[in-house]
């Protein structure tokens, strides 16, 4: 091979290496959170992830300890005008009504069958518990799983007309992907029912059933026609809300998270537990400030109230997402 040919070959190899390096740099520098405006909230997330994943740095956290927990209602998907699981329960009342003629004269079911949801829920938490326990029990866990799967693929939100799984926040889906790409294990820790969430969270969020923590009803092992089943009972087993969330994390996960994300006072203790642990940690509240693209509510809301949590975030230096200012897109279906 002539000197000229050798020089040409070396030149070609150099060009290819440069192109490869440029492509790699472009991929690494690509915006992995495109629905987040480049303001304080996004910058705080990226700075934290970079700190805990930099090997040899003082704040480096091994992958096994990179646990991030997320509330669901109001943090990952909408929660207005009612919690989506409660809307599921109301649909279940209508479906079950023919088998329960006594409901015509029994509250809160009588009001629900008349279409007066406000009157039905005027009984407060006891009425809600009765509705949920009645509509979520008396069947096997497999039967309930199938009912949820059918509902979640057909039922539509009363305001947007979209499937409930389309009411998921696009910025949070991007955050999931970003954290996982950096060695985090992501968990849902929600006041919602664990068996209501597990049938669909893997498809929607990429979170498998074993990484979902939630409230639960009691179940009982039985033999039905020679087949072992788990029957759902109309009794509360565990409420994964408020002070229950750190307990649920301890029981199901076994590690204190280093990052926690919520949107209401129901998440306060989870954030307190996370951000009081040793080593680096990160806590974030989603503040619903966008009445045009979603809803605007906080301290006085009957759903997802953010009052004590908002004060705690200011006192503790936690990150607060202003949905209107910090997110350039809320839902994937936005133009």
FENVENHU-V700053 format. One record per run of one state. SS is the DSSP state (H for helix, E for strand, C for the rest). FROM is the first residue (numbers start at 1). TO is the last residue. If there is no record, write none. Layout:
BEGIN
((SS/FROM/TO) (SS/FROM/TO))
END
This chain:
BEGIN
((C/1/2) (H/3/29) (C/30/35) (E/36/36) (C/37/39) (H/40/53) (C/54/62) (H/63/65) (C/66/66) (E/67/70) (C/71/72) (E/73/73) (C/74/76) (E/77/77) (C/78/83) (H/84/99) (C/100/100) (H/101/105) (C/106/108) (H/109/113) (C/114/116) (H/117/123) (C/124/124) (H/125/135) (C/136/139) (E/140/140) (H/141/152) (C/153/155) (E/156/156) (C/157/162) (E/163/163) (H/164/166) (C/167/167) (E/168/169) (H/170/181) (C/182/184) (E/185/193) (H/194/197) (C/198/200) (H/201/205) (C/206/208) (H/209/211) (E/212/224) (C/225/226) (E/227/238) (C/239/242) (H/243/252) (C/253/258) (E/259/262) (C/263/264) (H/265/275) (C/276/281) (E/282/287) (C/288/288) (E/289/289) (C/290/295) (E/296/296) (C/297/307) (H/308/316) (C/317/318) (E/319/322) (H/323/326) (E/327/327) (C/328/330) (E/331/331) (C/332/335))
END
